[in-house]
Amino acid sequence: MDLDLTKADVAKLPAEQQETIARIALDRGRMERETLERASGYPGQAWVPLVLFVGGPFVAGQISRIAETPHTMTLMGTMIMVLILVGVHYQWGTNRRMDAMLLLIKEQSRELERMKGVRAPGAE
């Protein structure tokens, strides 16, 4: 919902409508800020791979000691699992960031179309 109201238009409205418009503007600003945060990074972007690569050999050593299996085989299996987990972690983060970027691009496109006075496709 786009509101093309000037300050003078808003000043003419009753207090409860002004409050509603202010809430809408604040919510829109909050959503945009959250989307920008999602686009710039994701939780665990730096520390999850570090924990996996440092913790992987430790876990492999403990497994080989408990299970009495050859250390090299356990270490290789664990490191393969760590690489798979890091790949999944990065893919999840990349997809999350791309979704946020697409949302921002769509919003900017709508704003540009509104400023040009042309209706954006899919906007109602």
N, C-alpha and C positions, 0 to 999 in steps of 0.2 A: 504494500500500500504506500503510494507516494503522496505526500502532502505538499502541495505547492503553495504554502502560506508565507506571507511576509510577516515581519514583526508587527506591523500595523494591523494586519488581518487577525493575528492572534490576540492582540490587545483588545479588539472589539468583541471577542468571544466571552461568554460567561466564565467564571473562575473554574468551575468543574471541567469544562471543555479544555481550558488552558492547561489544567493539571493532567488531563488525559493525553493531550498532545505532548506535554513534557515527558510523561512516562513512556510514550511511544518512542520519542527521540532518544531517551536514555537507554531503553531496551535495544534499539537499533545500534547505538554506539557500543554497548556492551557486547552484542553479538559480533560486531565487526572486530572489536578488540580481541575476543576469544578466537575468532577465525584467524586473525593475524598471528596469534600465539601458536595455534595449531600448524599454520603454514611455516613458521620459522623453526620449529623443532618438535620433538616429542619426548615424553618421559623415558628416561633411561638411554637416551641416544648415545651417551658417552660411557656410562658406567656398566651397562649390561654386557657389552662385549668384553670389557676389561675383567669383570667378575667371571664370565664364562671361560676366558683364556687362562686366567690365573687359577680359578677353582677346578678346571677340567683335569689338569695333571694331578692335582691333589686327590680328587675323587678317584681317578684312575689308580693311583697308588694304593688308596684304601681298599678299593675293590679287589685289586690283584692280591693284596695281603690277606684279605678275608676269604676270598674264593680260591686262593692258592693256584691262580692261573699265571701264565707267563706275563711279566710286567709289560713287555713290549706290545703284546697282543691287546692287553687291556687298555694301554695308553693309546694305541692307534684307534681302537673302537671308540674310546671316549672322545678323542680329538675330532673324529669324524662327526660324532653327535654334536659336539660343540660348534663345529663349522656349520652344520645344518641349522642349529638353533640360532646362530648369529645371522645366517642368511634369512631365516624366517622373521627374525626381529627387525632387520633392516627393511625387508619387504613390507612388513606391517607399517613401519614408520613412514616409509616412502609413499605408500598408498594413502595414508592418513594426511600427509602433507600435500599430496597432489589433489585430494578431494577439497582441502581447504583452499588451495590456490585456485581451483576451478570455480569455487563459490565466490571468491573475491573477484575473479575476472568477470563472472556473470553479473555481479553487483555493479562493478565499474562500467560494464557495457550498458546496463539499464540506466545508470546515472548519466552517462554520456548521451544516450538516446533521449532521455528526458530533457537534458540541457539543450539539445538540438531541436527539441519540439516534436520528435518523431517517436511513435510508440514502439517499444522494444518487442521483438517477437516473443510470444509466450507470456507477456505481461498482461494482466487484466486490471 
